[in-house]
């Protein structure tokens, strides 16, 4: 871990949703959402991203004829400070039978505890897309099923699947995410069958459950591969999707049965099934 990290604050009332989508489209998954503010943290310099956000806001303002009220502020902080701030702000969350907590919080009795400790990236269960997936997994995953977590991030969904008794594969195109997921699996006392840096293109394996909590653009690019790794009657859980993409998601996956849809704020998640 580096001694310093960068924190980029983006404030906007008029273009909040558009900027959020823009940031996710660049593959940034470590964000904190506040009222009309997005916080992004990374150990690498975020100056280029700051410039891109401001340019994007200017173009939106010109195209839509709406005042550009976007402001940004980039600062550098000690990683020690970040961990202290994280401990103050991140609290445990109940998601059905799961209790997702940092290691300094006491475990909850009669619950499946998942420990996710401070990190500069990936996921802790608080985002709407992740929480929807955790709830879906409890409904559709069964002990003995084979499962894969595509774009595993912190490994929170992979760990949930393992604690539900599934045999789990996981992958992510980000090497740091794979390292994080592997470490978190050990922290939670579970094992993955396979985990790798990369995606599911040309994968020979077939699964009972495929979960992809990634942005819509990547889901569209991987749609053929996601379908190809489904067993007969398998479930495909898609999340990380802004509501504006809902109609296209339903169209692109119309050859599968739409089983369930869940919306939390602007984020929509789906469960499809292969007949």
DOPAGU-451810 format. One record per residue: residue in one letter; x, y, z of N, C-alpha, C in turn. Coordinates in steps of 0.1 Angstrom, whole numbers, padded with zeros to 4 digits, always signed. Each point is the difference from the previous one (the first is absolute). Layout:
<atoms>
AXYZXYZXYZ
...
</atoms>
This chain:
<atoms>
X+0008-0012+0000-0008+0012+0000+0009+0012+0000
X-0003+0010-0009+0007+0012+0000-0003+0009+0011
X+0010+0009+0003-0002+0009+0012-0012+0010-0003
X-0002+0004-0012-0010+0010-0004-0010-0006-0009
X-0012+0007+0000-0010-0003-0011-0007+0013-0004
X-0006-0001-0011-0007+0012-0006-0015-0001+0003
X-0006+0011+0003-0015+0001+0002-0005+0011-0009
X-0009-0003-0009-0006+0009-0009-0015+0002+0003
X-0003+0012+0004-0014+0004+0003-0006+0006-0013
X-0012-0005-0004-0007+0006-0011-0014+0004+0005
X-0003+0013-0001-0013+0005+0004-0008+0005-0012
X-0012-0005-0001-0009+0005-0011-0014-0003+0004
X-0009+0009-0002-0014-0002+0001-0006-0003-0014
X+0004+0007-0010-0006-0002-0013+0004-0012-0008
X+0012-0005+0003+0006-0011-0008+0004-0012+0008
X-0006-0001+0012+0005-0010+0010-0001-0014-0007
X-0012-0004-0005-0002-0013-0006+0010-0003-0011
X+0001+0011-0009+0008-0002-0012+0015-0002+0004
X+0004+0008+0010+0014-0002+0004+0003-0013+0006
X-0010-0005+0008+0001-0013+0007+0002-0011-0011
X-0009+0001-0010+0001-0010-0011+0013+0001-0007
X+0005+0012-0003+0012+0003-0007+0012-0007+0008
X+0000+0002+0013+0011-0005+0008+0000-0016+0000
X-0012-0006+0001-0001-0014-0001+0004-0005-0013
X-0003+0007-0011+0003-0004-0013+0015-0001-0002
X+0008+0007+0008+0015+0000-0001+0005-0011+0009
X-0008-0008+0006+0005-0012+0007+0003+0004+0015
X-0004+0012+0004+0002+0004+0015-0012-0006+0008
X+0004-0009+0010-0011-0006+0008+0001+0005+0015
X+0011+0006+0003+0002+0005+0014-0005+0014+0001
X-0013+0001+0003-0006+0014+0002-0008+0000+0013
X-0001+0012+0005-0009+0002+0011-0010+0011-0004
X-0013-0003+0001-0010+0009-0005-0007+0007+0012
X+0000+0013-0001-0006+0009+0010-0010+0009-0007
X-0007+0008+0007-0010+0009-0006+0007+0010-0010
X-0002-0003-0013+0005+0008-0011+0016+0000+0000
X+0006-0010+0006+0014-0001+0000+0005-0014-0002
X+0010-0002-0008+0006-0013-0002+0015+0001+0005
X+0004-0009+0008+0014-0001+0004+0007-0012-0006
X+0011+0002-0006+0008-0011-0006+0014+0000+0007
X+0004-0012+0004+0013-0001+0006+0009-0010-0007
X+0012+0003-0002+0009-0010-0006+0015+0004+0004
X+0008-0010-0001+0014+0003+0003+0008+0006-0011
X-0006-0001-0013+0005+0007-0011-0006+0014-0002
X+0008+0008-0006-0004+0014-0002-0013+0001-0008
X-0010+0008+0004-0013+0001-0006-0001+0013-0008
X+0011+0006-0003-0001+0013-0007-0006-0001-0014
X+0003-0011-0007-0006-0002-0013-0015-0002+0001
X-0004-0007+0010-0014-0003+0001-0007+0014+0004
X+0006+0008+0008-0006+0013+0004-0002+0008-0013
X+0010+0000-0008-0001+0008-0013-0011-0005-0008
X-0001-0014-0001-0010-0006-0009-0014+0004+0005
X-0002-0001+0013-0013+0004+0006-0004+0014-0003
X+0009+0009+0001-0003+0014-0002-0003+0003-0015
X+0008-0007-0009-0003+0001-0014-0013-0005-0004
X-0003-0012+0006-0013-0007-0003-0012+0009+0005
X+0002+0007+0011-0011+0009+0005-0002+0012-0009
X+0012+0005-0005-0001+0011-0009-0008-0003-0013
X+0003-0012-0005-0007-0005-0012-0014-0002+0002
X-0004-0006+0012-0014-0002+0003-0007+0013+0001
X+0006+0010+0006-0006+0013+0002-0002+0006-0014
X+0009-0001-0009-0001+0006-0013-0011-0007-0008
X-0001-0013+0001-0009-0008-0008-0014+0001+0005
X-0002+0001+0013-0013+0000+0006-0005+0014+0004
X+0009+0010-0001-0004+0013+0004-0004+0002+0015
X+0007-0008+0008-0002+0000+0014+0013+0005+0007
X-0002+0008+0010+0011+0006+0007+0010-0011+0005
X+0013+0002-0002+0010-0009+0005+0003+0004+0015
X-0005-0008+0009+0002+0003+0014+0010-0010+0006
X+0008-0007-0008+0009-0010+0005+0013+0007+0005
X+0004-0005+0012+0013+0005+0006+0007-0013+0005
X+0013+0001-0001+0009-0011+0004+0011+0005+0009
X+0004-0010+0009+0011+0004+0009+0008-0013+0002
X+0013+0000-0004+0009-0011+0001+0010+0002+0011
X+0001-0009+0010+0010+0002+0011+0007-0014+0002
X+0011+0001+0007+0007-0012+0003+0000-0002+0016
X-0002-0012+0004-0001-0003+0014+0009-0012+0004
X+0002-0001+0013+0007-0011+0005-0009-0012+0000
X+0006-0012-0004-0009-0012+0001-0004-0003+0014
X+0008+0003+0010-0004-0002+0014-0013+0008+0003
X+0000+0012-0006-0012+0009+0003-0012-0007-0007
X+0002-0005-0012-0011-0007-0007-0006-0011+0008
X+0008-0008+0005-0005-0012+0008-0008+0005+0012
X+0005+0010+0007-0007+0006+0011-0013+0005-0004
X-0001+0007-0011-0012+0006-0005-0010-0012-0004
X+0005-0010-0006-0008-0011-0004-0006-0007+0012
X+0008-0002+0011-0005-0006+0012-0012+0008+0006
X+0001+0013-0001-0010+0008+0006-0013+0000-0009
X+0001-0002-0013-0011+0002-0009-0007-0013-0004
X+0008-0011-0001-0005-0012-0005-0006-0009+0012
X-0012-0002-0001-0007-0008+0011-0005-0014-0006
X-0002-0009+0009-0005-0013-0005-0014+0001-0007
X-0003-0009-0009-0013+0001-0007-0006-0014+0001
X-0013-0001+0002-0008-0012+0000-0006-0002-0014
X+0003-0011-0006-0006-0003-0013-0006-0015+0001
X-0012-0001+0005-0006-0013+0001+0007-0008+0011
X+0005-0012-0003+0007-0008+0010+0015+0004+0001
X+0004+0009-0009+0014+0005+0001+0002+0012+0008
X+0011+0001+0007+0004+0012+0008+0014+0003-0005
X+0001+0011-0007+0012+0004-0006+0007+0011+0009
X+0012-0003+0004+0006+0009+0011+0015+0001-0002
X+0006+0011+0004+0014+0001+0001+0005-0009+0012
X+0013-0003+0000+0005-0009+0010+0000+0005+0015
X-0001+0014+0001+0000+0005+0013-0014+0000+0007
X-0010-0003-0008-0013-0001+0005-0003-0015+0005
X-0007-0001+0010-0003-0014+0006-0009-0008-0010
X+0002-0013-0001-0009-0008-0008-0014+0000+0005
X-0009-0003-0009-0014-0001+0004-0004-0015+0001
X-0006-0003+0011-0004-0014+0002-0012-0004-0009
X+0000-0012-0004-0011-0005-0008-0001+0007-0014
X+0012+0004-0005+0001+0006-0013+0012-0005-0007
X+0000+0000-0013+0012-0003-0008+0008+0013-0001
X+0011+0001+0008+0009+0012+0000+0009+0000-0012
X+0001+0011-0006+0010+0003-0011+0008+0011+0005
X+0014-0002+0001+0009+0011+0004+0006+0006-0012
X-0002+0013-0002+0007+0008-0010+0007+0012+0007
X+0013+0000-0001+0008+0010+0007+0003+0012-0009
X+0005+0011+0006+0002+0012-0008+0009-0002-0012
X-0003+0006-0011+0008+0000-0012-0003+0012-0008
X+0008+0003-0010-0002+0012-0008-0009-0003-0012
X-0004-0013-0001-0008-0003-0012-0009-0012+0003
X-0008-0003-0010-0008-0012-0001-0014+0001+0008
X-0004-0008+0009-0014+0001+0005-0002-0005+0014
X-0009+0006+0007-0003-0003+0014-0014-0004+0003
X-0009-0001-0011-0013-0004+0002-0010+0012+0002
X+0005+0012+0001-0009+0011+0002-0006+0006-0013
X+0006-0002-0011-0005+0005-0013-0013-0008-0004
X-0009+0007-0006-0013-0006-0003+0002-0013-0009
X+0009+0001-0009+0001-0012-0009+0005-0012+0007
X+0010+0002+0009+0006-0011+0008-0011-0006+0009
X-0007+0009+0007-0010-0005+0010-0011-0008-0008
X-0004+0005-0011-0010-0008-0008+0005-0014-0004
X+0013-0001-0004+0005-0013-0004+0001-0009+0012
X+0004+0005+0012+0000-0008+0012-0014-0006+0003
X-0010+0008-0001-0014-0004+0002-0004-0011-0010
X+0003+0003-0012-0003-0010-0011+0007-0014+0003
X+0013+0001+0003+0007-0013+0002-0006-0008+0011
X-0005+0006+0011-0007-0008+0010-0013-0007-0005
X-0006+0006-0010-0012-0006-0005+0002-0011-0010
X+0011+0002-0008+0002-0010-0011+0011-0009+0001
X+0010+0003+0008+0012-0009+0002-0003-0011+0010
X+0004-0012-0004-0002-0011+0009+0013-0008+0002
X+0002-0006+0011+0012-0008+0003+0002-0010-0011
X+0012-0001-0005+0004-0010-0010+0000+0006-0014
X-0006+0012-0002+0000+0006-0013+0014+0005-0004
X+0002+0001-0013+0013+0006-0005-0004+0014-0003
X+0010+0010+0003-0003+0014-0002+0013+0007-0004
X-0002+0011-0007+0011+0009-0003-0004+0014+0002
X+0009+0008+0005-0001+0014+0003+0009+0008-0010
X-0007+0006-0010+0007+0007-0011+0002+0014+0004
X+0013+0004+0001+0003+0014+0005-0002+0000+0016
X+0008-0009+0006-0002-0003+0014+0003+0011+0010
X+0009+0010-0004+0003+0011+0009+0005-0005+0013
X-0006+0004+0011+0005-0004+0014-0002-0015+0002
X-0008-0006-0008-0004-0014+0002-0012-0002+0009
X-0007+0010+0003-0011-0001+0009-0011-0009-0005
X-0003+0000-0013-0010-0009-0005+0005-0014-0001
X+0013-0002-0003+0006-0013-0001+0000-0006+0014
X+0003+0008+0010+0000-0005+0014-0014-0004+0004
X-0010+0008-0003-0014-0003+0003-0004-0013-0007
X+0003-0002-0012-0003-0013-0007+0007-0012+0007
X+0012+0002+0004+0007-0011+0007-0006-0003+0013
X-0005+0010+0008-0006-0002+0012-0014-0006-0001
X-0006+0001-0012-0013-0006-0003+0002-0015-0005
X+0013-0004-0001+0003-0014-0004+0003-0002-0014
X+0002+0010-0008+0003-0002-0014+0015-0002-0002
X+0003-0006-0012+0014-0002-0004+0002+0013-0009
X+0010+0008+0003+0001+0013-0005+0013+0003-0008
X-0002+0005-0012+0011+0006-0008-0002+0015+0000
X+0011+0007-0002-0001+0015+0000+0010+0006-0009
X-0003+0011-0006+0010+0006-0009-0002+0015+0000
X+0011+0008-0003-0001+0014-0002+0011+0004-0009
X-0002+0011-0008+0011+0004-0008+0010+0009+0007
X-0003+0003+0012+0009+0008+0009+0008-0009+0009
X+0013-0001-0001+0008-0008+0008-0001+0003+0015
X-0002+0012+0003-0001+0004+0014-0013-0005+0006
X-0011-0001-0008-0012-0005+0004+0001-0015+0003
X+0007-0007-0008+0002-0015+0002+0008-0002+0013
X+0010+0008+0002+0008-0001+0013-0009+0003+0012
X-0009+0010-0001-0009+0004+0011-0010-0011+0002
X-0006-0006-0010-0009-0011+0001+0006-0012+0007
X+0012-0003-0004+0007-0012+0005+0003+0002+0015
X+0005+0012+0004+0002+0003+0014-0013+0000+0008
X-0010+0005-0005-0013+0001+0007-0006-0014+0001
X+0002-0009-0009-0004-0014+0001+0007-0007+0012
X+0013+0002+0001+0007-0005+0011-0005+0005+0013
X-0002+0014+0001-0005+0006+0012-0014-0006+0004
X-0008-0004-0010-0013-0005+0003+0000-0016+0001
X+0011-0006-0001+0001-0014+0001-0007-0008-0011
X+0000+0005-0012-0006-0007-0011+0011-0001-0011
X-0003-0010-0009+0009-0002-0012-0007+0001-0013
X+0007+0005-0010-0005+0000-0013+0006-0011-0008
X-0008-0006-0009+0005-0011-0008+0011+0006-0009
X-0003+0011-0007+0010+0007-0009-0003+0015+0001
X+0011+0007-0001-0001+0015-0001+0011+0005-0009
X-0003+0009-0009+0010+0004-0010-0002+0014-0004
X+0011+0006-0005+0000+0013-0006-0005-0001-0015
X-0011+0006-0003-0005-0002-0014-0016+0000+0001
X-0005-0005-0011-0015-0001-0001-0005-0014-0003
X-0011-0001-0007-0006-0013-0003-0001-0003-0014
X+0007+0008-0008+0000-0002-0015+0007-0014-0003
X-0007-0008-0008+0005-0013-0004+0001-0010+0012
X-0007+0002+0010+0000-0009+0012-0007-0012-0003
X+0005-0012+0003-0006-0013-0003-0010-0004+0011
X+0002+0005+0012-0008-0005+0011-0015+0005-0001
X-0009-0007+0006-0014+0004+0000-0004+0000+0015
X-0009+0009+0004-0004+0003+0014-0015+0000+0002
X-0004-0003+0012-0014+0001+0005-0004+0014+0002
X+0010+0008+0005-0002+0014+0003+0011+0009-0006
X-0003+0010-0007+0010+0010-0005-0005+0013+0005
X+0009+0007+0007-0003+0014+0005+0010+0009-0006
X-0005+0011-0005+0008+0011-0006-0004+0013+0005
X+0006+0005+0011-0003+0013+0005+0010+0010-0005
X-0002+0004-0013+0009+0009-0007-0008+0010-0008
X+0006+0010-0006-0008+0010-0007-0006-0005-0012
X-0011+0007-0005-0008-0005-0011+0008-0002-0013
X+0009+0009-0003+0008-0001-0012+0008-0012-0001
X+0006-0005+0012+0008-0012+0000-0010-0012-0001
X-0011+0001+0006-0010-0011-0001-0004-0002-0015
X-0002+0011-0007-0004-0001-0014+0012-0007-0008
X+0012+0004+0003+0011-0006-0007+0002-0015+0003
X-0004-0004+0012+0002-0014+0004-0013-0009-0001
X-0010+0006-0006-0013-0007+0000+0000-0014-0006
X+0008-0002-0011+0001-0013-0006+0007-0010+0009
X+0011+0005+0006+0008-0009+0009-0008-0003+0013
X-0007+0010+0005-0008-0003+0012-0011-0011-0002
X-0006+0001-0012-0010-0010-0003+0006-0014-0003
X+0012+0000-0006+0006-0012-0004+0004-0009+0012
X+0003+0007+0012+0004-0008+0011-0011-0004+0010
X-0012+0002-0005-0012-0004+0008-0004-0015-0003
X-0002-0008+0010-0005-0013-0001-0015+0001-0003
X-0006-0011-0004-0015+0001-0002-0006+0002+0014
X-0010+0009+0000-0008+0005+0012+0009+0008+0009
X+0012+0004-0004+0009+0009+0008-0006+0014+0001
X+0005+0007+0011-0004+0013+0003+0011+0010-0004
X-0003+0011-0006+0009+0011-0004-0005+0012+0008
X+0009+0005+0009-0003+0012+0008+0008+0011-0005
X-0007+0011-0005+0007+0012-0005-0003+0012+0008
X+0011+0007+0004-0002+0012+0008+0011+0010-0004
X-0001+0012+0007+0009+0011-0003-0006+0008-0012
X-0013+0000-0002-0007+0005-0011-0008+0012+0003
X+0002+0012-0006-0008+0011+0002-0013-0002-0007
X-0011+0006+0006-0013-0003-0005-0002+0004-0015
X+0008+0009-0005-0001+0005-0014+0003-0012-0010
X+0007-0010+0005+0004-0011-0009-0010-0012+0002
X-0010+0001+0008-0009-0011+0003-0006-0006-0013
X-0006+0008-0009-0006-0005-0012+0010-0008-0009
X+0012+0005-0001+0010-0006-0008+0004-0014+0006
X+0002+0000+0013+0004-0012+0007-0011-0011-0003
X-0013+0003+0002-0010-0009-0003-0001-0005-0014
X+0003+0009-0009+0000-0003-0014+0012-0010-0004
X+0012+0004+0005+0012-0008-0003+0000-0014+0006
X-0008-0002+0011+0000-0013+0006-0014-0006-0001
X-0008+0004-0010-0014-0004-0002+0000-0015-0003
X+0011-0007-0004+0000-0014-0003+0000-0008+0013
X+0002+0007+0012-0001-0006+0013-0013+0004+0007
X-0004-0007+0009-0013+0003+0008+0004+0010+0011
X-0007+0011+0000+0001+0010+0010-0008-0004+0013
X+0008-0004+0010-0006-0005+0012-0004+0011+0011
X+0009+0009+0001-0002+0010+0011+0008+0013-0004
X-0005+0011+0005+0006+0013-0002+0000+0007+0014
X+0010+0007+0004+0001+0008+0012+0006+0013-0003
X-0006+0011+0005+0005+0013-0002+0002+0007+0014
X+0012+0005+0002+0003+0008+0012+0006+0014-0005
X-0008+0010+0002+0004+0013-0005+0001+0000-0015
X+0011+0004-0006+0002+0000-0015+0006-0013-0005
X+0002-0010+0009+0007-0012-0004-0010-0012-0001
X+0001-0007-0012-0009-0011-0002+0008-0013-0001
X-0005-0011+0005+0006-0013+0000-0010-0010-0006
X+0005-0011-0006-0009-0009-0007+0004-0015+0003
X-0009-0009+0000+0002-0014+0000-0006-0006-0012
X+0008-0006-0009-0005-0007-0012+0003-0015+0002
X-0007-0008-0007+0002-0015+0000-0001-0006-0014
X+0010-0009-0002+0000-0007-0013-0010-0011+0001
X-0009-0002-0010-0010-0010+0000+0007-0014-0002
</atoms>
